[in-house]
Amino acid sequence: MSGAGEAERSPARVLVVDDQTVVREGIVILLGLLPGIEVIGSAADGLEAVRLVAEHAPDVVLMDLRMPRCDGVEATRRIRADHPDTQVVVLTTFGDDDSLFPALQAGARGYLTKDAGGEEIVRAIEDVRSGEAGLSPQVQRRLLERLAAAPAKASGPYGSSAPAPTAASSASSVSSGPSADRRAAGAGGTAEALPDGLTAREAEVLALVAEGLSNTEIARRLHVSTATVKTHINNLFAKTGVRDRAQAVRYAFHHGIAGPLGPGPRG
């Protein structure tokens, strides 16, 4: 048991990539002060980042986007293709859609802007190491807003293998809160009314994930343990075929399990 605990506490080996020397050195200094982080090197552009990843196999790369020779999106694409065990968290000044979506499509599992604090950076690194998405709540909101503005494709969000939402599925959709169970069970509704065999509770958890809540916040909202939330998330990931929280957000919206957010922050 102690061996497993030590393995869980092993520092995350991180490579910092930024073309601005002052910024890069500042991030390195900041990470050096944070618990659970070991900085194994830094790079001034994407080409150097790809080379250092091949040499040192870091757990996580903190990647800037706008850089000479090879930008962060292309570097992310190369790293994820050749070194799938290395995760990429984008750390950039830019939070616009033209920066966000290409980075996620290239394989980044996290996305933060440079106003993020040390605690948020550590959380994103831990999330991507554990197989989750390290997206800030603001980025998750932008993702939902972008999806809300785009019409659902007939082939579904993941290509022809995923069914498009139908009028029946939209009518039987659930949202977060106590109404989720009532919608699934009331008025003759059954568990089959939810896509991919999701239970009402799993759909409720999925809706809260789509709102940008962490496992701890979901547990508090539903008055259950974080272990129970993790079990629900693992089950719904397996049933729906999504790989991380970013894909779960897309799935939730396209199947009517989460509606578009209104203006302004929630909570």
C-alpha positions as CSV (number, residue, x, y, z in Angstrom):
1,M,0.0,0.0,0.0
2,S,2.8,2.4,0.9
3,G,4.4,1.7,-2.6
4,A,1.2,2.7,-4.3
5,G,1.0,5.9,-2.2
6,E,4.5,6.8,-3.1
7,A,3.8,6.3,-6.8
8,E,0.8,8.5,-6.6
9,R,2.9,11.2,-4.9
10,S,5.7,11.1,-7.4
11,P,6.4,14.6,-8.8
12,A,5.1,15.4,-12.3
13,R,8.0,15.9,-14.7
14,V,7.2,19.0,-16.6
15,L,8.8,20.7,-19.6
16,V,8.1,24.5,-20.0
17,V,7.8,25.9,-23.6
18,D,7.7,29.7,-24.2
19,D,9.5,31.9,-26.7
20,Q,9.8,34.9,-24.3
21,T,12.8,34.4,-22.0
22,V,11.5,36.4,-19.1
23,V,8.1,34.6,-19.2
24,R,9.7,31.2,-19.6
25,E,12.1,31.7,-16.7
26,G,9.3,33.1,-14.5
27,I,7.2,30.0,-15.1
28,V,10.1,27.7,-14.3
29,I,10.7,29.6,-11.0
30,L,7.0,29.4,-10.2
31,L,6.7,25.7,-10.9
32,G,9.9,25.1,-8.8
33,L,8.0,26.5,-5.8
34,L,4.9,24.3,-6.3
35,P,4.4,20.9,-4.6
36,G,4.5,17.8,-6.8
37,I,6.3,19.4,-9.7
38,E,9.7,18.7,-11.1
39,V,10.8,21.0,-14.0
40,I,13.0,18.8,-16.3
41,G,13.8,21.6,-18.8
42,S,12.6,24.5,-20.9
43,A,12.4,25.3,-24.6
44,A,12.1,28.5,-26.6
45,D,10.1,27.1,-29.5
46,G,8.2,24.1,-30.7
47,L,11.1,22.4,-32.5
48,E,13.2,22.5,-29.3
49,A,10.2,21.2,-27.4
50,V,9.8,18.2,-29.7
51,R,13.5,17.4,-29.3
52,L,13.5,17.7,-25.5
53,V,10.4,15.5,-25.2
54,A,12.1,12.8,-27.2
55,E,15.2,13.1,-25.0
56,H,13.5,13.4,-21.5
57,A,10.0,11.9,-21.9
58,P,8.3,14.4,-19.5
59,D,4.9,13.7,-18.1
60,V,3.5,17.0,-19.1
61,V,4.5,19.9,-21.4
62,L,3.3,23.4,-20.6
63,M,3.0,24.8,-24.1
64,D,2.9,28.4,-25.3
65,L,1.1,28.8,-28.7
66,R,2.6,31.8,-30.6
67,M,6.3,30.9,-31.2
68,P,8.7,31.2,-34.1
69,R,9.9,28.2,-36.3
70,C,7.3,25.8,-34.9
71,D,4.2,27.1,-33.1
72,G,2.5,25.4,-30.1
73,V,-0.3,23.7,-32.1
74,E,2.1,22.0,-34.5
75,A,4.5,21.1,-31.7
76,T,1.5,19.6,-29.8
77,R,0.5,17.6,-32.8
78,R,4.0,16.1,-33.2
79,I,4.4,15.4,-29.5
80,R,1.1,13.6,-29.2
81,A,1.7,11.6,-32.4
82,D,5.2,10.4,-31.4
83,H,5.0,10.4,-27.6
84,P,1.4,9.6,-26.5
85,D,2.4,9.2,-22.9
86,T,3.4,12.9,-22.7
87,Q,0.4,15.2,-22.1
88,V,0.2,18.8,-23.2
89,V,-1.3,21.7,-21.3
90,V,-1.5,24.9,-23.2
91,L,-0.5,28.0,-21.2
92,T,-1.0,31.0,-23.3
93,T,-2.1,34.7,-23.3
94,F,-4.8,33.9,-25.9
95,G,-8.2,32.5,-25.0
96,D,-10.0,33.1,-28.3
97,D,-11.6,30.4,-30.3
98,D,-9.0,30.5,-33.0
99,S,-6.4,29.6,-30.5
100,L,-8.4,27.2,-28.3
101,F,-9.9,24.8,-30.8
102,P,-6.9,24.1,-33.0
103,A,-4.9,23.4,-29.8
104,L,-7.5,20.9,-28.5
105,Q,-7.8,19.3,-32.0
106,A,-4.0,18.9,-32.1
107,G,-4.2,16.8,-28.9
108,A,-3.8,19.2,-26.0
109,R,-5.6,17.8,-22.9
110,G,-5.4,21.1,-20.9
111,Y,-5.8,24.8,-21.7
112,L,-5.0,27.7,-19.4
113,T,-4.4,31.4,-19.9
114,K,-1.4,33.0,-18.3
115,D,-3.5,34.7,-15.6
116,A,-3.9,31.3,-14.1
117,G,-2.5,30.9,-10.6
118,G,-0.1,28.3,-9.4
119,E,-2.9,26.2,-7.8
120,E,-4.8,26.1,-11.1
121,I,-1.7,25.1,-13.0
122,V,-0.9,22.3,-10.6
123,R,-4.6,21.1,-10.8
124,A,-4.4,21.0,-14.6
125,I,-1.2,19.1,-14.6
126,E,-2.6,16.5,-12.1
127,D,-5.8,16.3,-14.1
128,V,-4.1,15.4,-17.4
129,R,-1.7,13.0,-15.7
130,S,-4.8,11.1,-14.4
131,G,-6.4,11.0,-17.8
132,E,-8.8,13.9,-17.4
133,A,-9.0,17.2,-19.2
134,G,-7.2,20.2,-17.5
135,L,-9.5,22.9,-18.8
136,S,-10.2,26.1,-16.8
137,P,-13.9,26.8,-16.1
138,Q,-13.7,29.8,-18.5
139,V,-12.4,27.5,-21.3
140,Q,-15.1,25.0,-20.6
141,R,-17.7,27.8,-20.9
142,R,-16.2,28.9,-24.3
143,L,-16.4,25.4,-25.5
144,L,-20.0,25.1,-24.5
145,E,-20.9,28.5,-26.1
146,R,-19.1,27.5,-29.3
147,L,-21.0,24.2,-29.5
148,A,-24.3,26.0,-28.6
149,A,-23.8,28.3,-31.6
150,A,-23.0,25.4,-34.0
151,P,-25.9,23.3,-35.5
152,A,-25.7,19.6,-34.6
153,K,-24.5,17.5,-37.5
154,A,-26.6,14.5,-38.7
155,S,-23.6,12.2,-38.2
156,G,-23.2,13.2,-34.5
157,P,-20.3,14.9,-32.7
158,Y,-17.9,12.0,-33.3
159,G,-18.6,11.1,-36.9
160,S,-20.9,8.6,-38.4
161,S,-20.5,6.1,-35.6
162,A,-22.3,8.4,-33.1
163,P,-26.0,8.9,-33.4
164,A,-27.4,12.4,-33.9
165,P,-29.8,13.7,-31.3
166,T,-33.4,13.1,-32.2
167,A,-36.6,14.8,-31.2
168,A,-37.3,11.9,-28.8
169,S,-33.9,12.1,-27.2
170,S,-34.1,15.9,-26.9
171,A,-37.6,15.6,-25.2
172,S,-36.2,13.0,-22.8
173,S,-33.0,15.0,-22.0
174,V,-32.0,15.7,-18.5
175,S,-30.2,18.5,-16.8
176,S,-28.4,18.9,-13.5
177,G,-30.4,19.1,-10.2
178,P,-33.2,17.0,-8.7
179,S,-35.3,17.2,-11.9
180,A,-32.9,14.8,-13.6
181,D,-34.3,11.7,-11.9
182,R,-37.9,12.9,-12.4
183,R,-37.4,13.5,-16.1
184,A,-36.0,10.0,-16.6
185,A,-38.6,8.2,-14.4
186,G,-41.7,10.4,-14.7
187,A,-44.4,10.4,-17.3
188,G,-43.6,6.9,-18.4
189,G,-39.9,7.6,-19.0
190,T,-37.4,4.8,-18.7
191,A,-33.7,4.4,-18.5
192,E,-33.7,3.5,-22.2
193,A,-34.8,7.1,-22.9
194,L,-31.3,8.2,-22.1
195,P,-28.5,7.7,-24.7
196,D,-26.1,4.8,-24.5
197,G,-27.8,3.2,-21.5
198,L,-26.9,6.1,-19.1
199,T,-28.7,6.0,-15.8
200,A,-30.4,9.2,-14.5
201,R,-27.7,9.7,-11.9
202,E,-24.9,9.3,-14.5
203,A,-26.7,11.8,-16.7
204,E,-27.0,14.2,-13.8
205,V,-23.2,13.8,-13.1
206,L,-22.5,14.4,-16.8
207,A,-24.6,17.6,-16.8
208,L,-22.5,18.9,-13.8
209,V,-19.3,18.0,-15.6
210,A,-20.5,20.0,-18.6
211,E,-21.1,23.0,-16.2
212,G,-17.4,22.9,-15.4
213,L,-17.6,21.5,-11.9
214,S,-14.8,19.5,-10.4
215,N,-15.3,16.0,-8.9
216,T,-15.2,17.6,-5.4
217,E,-17.8,20.2,-6.4
218,I,-20.1,17.5,-7.9
219,A,-19.8,15.4,-4.8
220,R,-20.8,18.4,-2.7
221,R,-23.7,19.3,-5.0
222,L,-25.1,15.7,-5.0
223,H,-24.2,15.0,-1.3
224,V,-22.1,11.9,-2.2
225,S,-18.5,11.0,-1.8
226,T,-15.9,11.9,-4.4
227,A,-15.2,8.2,-4.9
228,T,-18.9,7.8,-5.9
229,V,-18.6,10.6,-8.4
230,K,-15.4,9.0,-9.9
231,T,-17.3,5.7,-10.2
232,H,-20.2,7.5,-12.0
233,I,-17.7,9.3,-14.3
234,N,-15.8,6.1,-15.1
235,N,-19.1,4.3,-15.9
236,L,-20.5,7.1,-18.2
237,F,-17.1,7.5,-20.0
238,A,-17.2,3.7,-20.7
239,K,-20.8,3.8,-21.9
240,T,-20.5,6.9,-24.1
241,G,-17.0,6.2,-25.4
242,V,-15.6,9.6,-24.5
243,R,-12.0,9.9,-23.4
244,D,-11.9,13.0,-21.3
245,R,-14.0,15.8,-19.8
246,A,-13.8,17.9,-23.0
247,Q,-15.4,15.2,-25.1
248,A,-17.9,14.6,-22.3
249,V,-19.0,18.3,-22.6
250,R,-19.5,17.9,-26.3
251,Y,-21.5,14.7,-25.8
252,A,-23.7,16.2,-23.1
253,F,-24.6,19.2,-25.3
254,H,-25.3,17.2,-28.4
255,H,-27.5,14.7,-26.6
256,G,-29.5,17.4,-24.8
257,I,-28.1,16.4,-21.4
258,A,-26.7,20.0,-20.9
259,G,-28.2,23.1,-22.3
260,P,-26.3,26.2,-23.5
261,L,-25.2,28.5,-20.7
262,G,-26.6,31.9,-20.3
263,P,-24.5,35.1,-20.0
264,G,-22.3,35.6,-17.0
265,P,-20.7,33.2,-14.6
266,R,-22.6,30.5,-12.8
267,G,-22.6,29.5,-9.2
